[in-house]
Amino acid sequence: MNNTGDSSKKMSTKQAVLAILFAMLILGLAQSISLLVGNLFVKIGLSIAIGNIMAGLLYPVLTLLGISILCKKVLKISIADCRITRLNLRPVWCATAFVMPILVSVILLLTPGHWENTIKNTADIWSILTGGIIFIGLATGIVEEALFRGVIMSALEYRCNKKVAIIIPSVLFGLLHILGNDMNFLSMIQLVIAGSVVGILFSMVTYESGSIWCSALLHGIWNIIIIGGILHIGISPDEMSIYNYVLDTQSFLISGGDFGIEASIISIVVYILFSVLAIYLIKKRETEVRH
């Protein structure tokens, strides 16, 4: 079964619904278990940094194991049919992974604001770095892309079509980020828009590259730079970050409202720009194939 839009084999509505439900279950269980194991390492006397590393390694392993079982037992497809293949990275998206968050950060650093740096000890710095880079960054990037752009998008593509497969997981991705966040209504709307737009970007990158790995890299590097705790940019300082740039503006469009700069109009514009690049590359390849 070749996951390139071929409709020779259709997935049932029941299977598609189960794919979404089980994907959310896998996400919750894998995250909970990996954090529990990480905390156990800390409780037996090891450093928080070691706990973060263990949790970050376990998180994607448990997720991919769960996906493999889901594909085999419920969806009746291989994990490769969900574009979870061997590691496959394209240079254009490797570069984009760094350009996107750096571009957003530089633009925001050029807006009025001031630095508030909290002096931290070495243990705290290592804790922040391992948590931000390994768990929040790389592990979360792999997990969320494997589930949203791998399982859910593929299931909906097999059941419906590519447009549905792009839109529904992207909106679901935006809605998921509301959970656990105390936000006002405008911030929720802005978050859903931003989450949906970046979800579309990740979906287009997955289609263009043929696997989840490029979107996972984009997602992971974005998380490391924007929310990983090395540099926090927002309307108030973050005690869990090494460096803080506090924006003077109170505009929710620039600050991203209660959720933060990932939902800012600056980030949304950047998501759209690189989505256009992905669409252009897809169209270019399709034209080359036809000729």
Solvent accessible surface area in square Angstrom, and as a share of the most:
residue,aa,sasa,rsa
1,M,88,0.39
2,N,94,0.48
3,N,11,0.06
4,T,85,0.50
5,G,41,0.39
6,D,68,0.35
7,S,72,0.46
8,S,98,0.63
9,K,96,0.40
10,K,111,0.47
11,M,9,0.04
12,S,54,0.35
13,T,76,0.44
14,K,145,0.61
15,Q,39,0.17
16,A,4,0.03
17,V,72,0.42
18,L,47,0.23
19,A,0,0.00
20,I,39,0.20
21,L,107,0.53
22,F,75,0.31
23,A,0,0.00
24,M,48,0.21
25,L,91,0.45
26,I,20,0.10
27,L,17,0.09
28,G,37,0.36
29,L,96,0.48
30,A,4,0.03
31,Q,72,0.32
32,S,68,0.44
33,I,77,0.39
34,S,0,0.00
35,L,77,0.38
36,L,106,0.53
37,V,40,0.23
38,G,4,0.04
39,N,82,0.42
40,L,89,0.44
41,F,55,0.23
42,V,51,0.29
43,K,164,0.69
44,I,129,0.65
45,G,67,0.64
46,L,78,0.39
47,S,60,0.39
48,I,96,0.49
49,A,15,0.12
50,I,70,0.35
51,G,3,0.03
52,N,33,0.17
53,I,53,0.27
54,M,67,0.30
55,A,4,0.03
56,G,3,0.03
57,L,101,0.50
58,L,49,0.24
59,Y,0,0.00
60,P,17,0.11
61,V,92,0.53
62,L,43,0.21
63,T,1,0.00
64,L,50,0.25
65,L,102,0.51
66,G,18,0.17
67,I,0,0.00
68,S,50,0.32
69,I,96,0.49
70,L,7,0.03
71,C,1,0.01
72,K,141,0.60
73,K,126,0.54
74,V,40,0.23
75,L,3,0.01
76,K,125,0.53
77,I,15,0.08
78,S,58,0.38
79,I,53,0.27
80,A,53,0.41
81,D,17,0.09
82,C,0,0.00
83,R,13,0.05
84,I,12,0.06
85,T,53,0.31
86,R,222,0.81
87,L,127,0.63
88,N,66,0.34
89,L,71,0.35
90,R,66,0.24
91,P,112,0.70
92,V,49,0.28
93,W,0,0.00
94,C,41,0.25
95,A,58,0.45
96,T,5,0.03
97,A,1,0.01
98,F,101,0.42
99,V,73,0.42
100,M,3,0.01
101,P,0,0.00
102,I,85,0.43
103,L,65,0.33
104,V,0,0.00
105,S,9,0.06
106,V,68,0.39
107,I,64,0.32
108,L,0,0.00
109,L,54,0.27
110,L,145,0.72
111,T,27,0.16
112,P,100,0.63
113,G,25,0.24
114,H,83,0.37
115,W,129,0.45
116,E,71,0.32
117,N,87,0.44
118,T,70,0.41
119,I,173,0.88
120,K,41,0.17
121,N,91,0.46
122,T,93,0.54
123,A,72,0.56
124,D,64,0.33
125,I,56,0.29
126,W,144,0.50
127,S,20,0.13
128,I,15,0.08
129,L,43,0.21
130,T,11,0.06
131,G,12,0.11
132,G,2,0.02
133,I,62,0.31
134,I,43,0.22
135,F,26,0.11
136,I,65,0.33
137,G,0,0.00
138,L,77,0.39
139,A,2,0.02
140,T,19,0.11
141,G,0,0.00
142,I,43,0.22
143,V,0,0.00
144,E,19,0.08
145,E,0,0.00
146,A,0,0.00
147,L,0,0.00
148,F,0,0.00
149,R,0,0.00
150,G,0,0.00
151,V,0,0.00
152,I,0,0.00
153,M,0,0.00
154,S,0,0.00
155,A,1,0.01
156,L,11,0.06
157,E,10,0.04
158,Y,7,0.02
159,R,90,0.33
160,C,52,0.31
161,N,78,0.40
162,K,81,0.34
163,K,157,0.67
164,V,43,0.25
165,A,0,0.00
166,I,23,0.12
167,I,94,0.48
168,I,75,0.38
169,P,0,0.00
170,S,0,0.00
171,V,57,0.33
172,L,45,0.22
173,F,7,0.03
174,G,0,0.00
175,L,83,0.41
176,L,40,0.20
177,H,51,0.23
178,I,36,0.18
179,L,128,0.64
180,G,91,0.88
181,N,62,0.32
182,D,142,0.73
183,M,17,0.08
184,N,86,0.44
185,F,146,0.61
186,L,103,0.51
187,S,2,0.01
188,M,63,0.28
189,I,76,0.38
190,Q,11,0.05
191,L,4,0.02
192,V,32,0.18
193,I,88,0.45
194,A,2,0.02
195,G,7,0.07
196,S,15,0.10
197,V,29,0.16
198,V,15,0.09
199,G,0,0.00
200,I,58,0.30
201,L,0,0.00
202,F,5,0.02
203,S,0,0.00
204,M,22,0.10
205,V,0,0.00
206,T,0,0.00
207,Y,30,0.12
208,E,4,0.02
209,S,9,0.06
210,G,40,0.39
211,S,1,0.01
212,I,0,0.00
213,W,35,0.12
214,C,0,0.00
215,S,0,0.00
216,A,6,0.05
217,L,37,0.18
218,L,2,0.01
219,H,9,0.04
220,G,0,0.00
221,I,17,0.09
222,W,9,0.03
223,N,7,0.04
224,I,20,0.10
225,I,43,0.22
226,I,7,0.03
227,I,77,0.39
228,G,4,0.03
229,G,10,0.09
230,I,59,0.30
231,L,35,0.18
232,H,51,0.23
233,I,6,0.03
234,G,6,0.06
235,I,75,0.38
236,S,62,0.40
237,P,67,0.42
238,D,48,0.25
239,E,141,0.63
240,M,132,0.59
241,S,1,0.01
242,I,21,0.11
243,Y,107,0.41
244,N,0,0.00
245,Y,14,0.05
246,V,10,0.05
247,L,2,0.01
248,D,80,0.41
249,T,34,0.20
250,Q,142,0.63
251,S,43,0.28
252,F,83,0.34
253,L,90,0.45
254,I,53,0.27
255,S,5,0.03
256,G,0,0.00
257,G,12,0.12
258,D,76,0.39
259,F,48,0.20
260,G,22,0.22
261,I,9,0.05
262,E,32,0.14
263,A,0,0.00
264,S,0,0.00
265,I,73,0.37
266,I,26,0.13
267,S,0,0.00
268,I,15,0.08
269,V,70,0.40
270,V,3,0.02
271,Y,4,0.02
272,I,82,0.42
273,L,101,0.50
274,F,29,0.12
275,S,9,0.06
276,V,87,0.50
277,L,55,0.27
278,A,0,0.00
279,I,68,0.35
280,Y,127,0.48
281,L,29,0.14
282,I,31,0.16
283,K,120,0.51
284,K,97,0.41
285,R,101,0.37
286,E,74,0.33
287,T,57,0.33
288,E,104,0.47
289,V,119,0.68
290,R,172,0.63
291,H,181,0.81
